[in-house]
């Protein structure tokens, strides 16, 4: 961990680290997980949790932005695949909304106009 790193990063598991991911854990297990003090980032560094953000506009580490974009695109594909299973866990409409949300975030992380 570098004490002089001025960048804001994303957590390596950026999709699961979101508030939605934490809320799902709470609803499934009834437990509120503690936020870690140090996390591994999308660029591979270990930094204080306070130096991370799930918001694309706040992330200044370019490798982390690239990582987050790719992870959100991967998540969108996974959700769409799940919706095609007979009796799958999500409906087509739910999957379309979740996939669009993830693709929008991926676009914001990649800095596309």
C-alpha angles and dihedrals in degrees: 000000000000117000091199099054105119096187129108110228139189125240115259090243092047097162094051092042093064123106088255091057092050091047090053090053090051093049094046100042104020089231129118109219119221116241110247118243093222126029138184111246135215089260092052100254124127110230137163111280087238089066092063133081136182089209113098092212091060099047112098100171106097096204089051091051090052091047093050092049092052093046093052091049090050090050091051090054092048093051092049091049091051091052091059094059114102105251089005123171095256133043123234092255093049091048092049091053094046092046092049091049090051093046091049090053091046089053092050092049092049091051096234113167 
